[in-house]
Amino acid sequence: MKSFMMTGPHRLAMRRLLEWCDEAALVHWEQETEQLPDWQEAHRRLQAEGRRSKVNHPSAAHQSFQIRPLQTGRQS
């Protein structure tokens, strides 16, 4: 994960995070298996164990650390 964070498009985008985003958060955990977590588990972990990233223009949701769950499926 650190290799991904420090190189390529992620690193370039992170340079602009403060201005581009009004919400940003991260969470780190050790996965006991090689199976990737589903979106619901990732959301649960982010909300329960995560932390906000600094942004210059935070939304109300960012300030209260309320992360909306990902809506899966086709959006109109």
N, C-alpha and C positions, 0 to 999 in steps of 0.2 A: 504494500500500500504506500509506503514512503517513497518508493521509486516512482510510482504513478504521481504522487503529490508534487514531487520536486522537478518533474520534467514535462515537456510537451505542452499541449493545450491547457492542461489544468494549471500549470505554473503561470502561463501567460494570463489566463483569466483571473487568477487570484490577485494579480497586480492591480486589477480594476475593481475588485470586489467592493471596496469602500464606497465607490461612486455608483457602480452599476446596480447594486442590490439594495433592497430595503428589508430583506430577510435573508439570513444565512445562519446555519448551525452545523455542528458536527458531533459525532459520537465515535468512540473507539471501544471495541471489545474484542476479546479472543473468542473465536468460533471453535467449538469443540469438535466439529466435524468439518469435512471438506465441502459439505453441501451448503450452497448459498442460502441465506435467509430469504424468506418471502418479504414482500413490501409491507405487510402488516407487522411483522416482527421488527423490521428495520424502523418503521414509524414508532412502534412501542418503545424500542430502545432509545431512539433519538429523543422522544418526549420525556422519558423517565431518567435517562443517564446523560443526555447530551448537554451541550452548552452553546450559547449564542456566539456567533462571530461578530466582530465589530463592524458596523456599517455607519456611514455618515448620515443617512436619512432613514432611520428605523421606522417601520410600520407599527401600528398599535399591537398587532399580533406578535411582532418581534420583541417589543418591549415587555409584553406579558409572557413571552415564550410559549405561545400557543401555536402548535404546528398542525395544520390541517392534514388529515390522512390523504394519501394519494388516491385519486379516483381512477380505478382501472376500467378498462373497456373503452369503447369508441366514444369520443366527445363530439357533439354537434356544434 
